[in-house]
Amino acid sequence: MFGNGGITTMGVNILNMGAVGGFVGFYSFKGLKAATRSVPVSAFIAAWLACLIPALCASVELWLAGTFPLEAGLVAMGIYHCDHRRHRGYRYGRRHLPDYECPA
């Protein structure tokens, strides 16, 4: 089912990132906005959940396909997608950005 990826995994990726991520992000934002009345807080948490939940769904799908153990997949995908620092250029607890100059 998953194999090496490519065109055969496109449907599952669309389902996870498009459908699951979209619905989780939209409805969690609506619910959190009603509960907190804070758009920035609601948007942050909803965006984080829209990244995390599809990753956990992919772990379950990999387990159903028989390619990966469930517990290890949930832990690995959960830890990787919970760490906000990987999106901001952090490595090993320190800020790490490539050394380059901005073109004028």
Secondary structure, DSSP 8 states (H G I E B T S, - for coil): --TT-GGGGHHHHIIIIIIIHHHHHHHHHHHHHHHH--HHHHHHHHHHHHHHHHHHHHHHHHHHTTSS-HHHHHHHHHHHHH-GGGGTTEETTEE---------
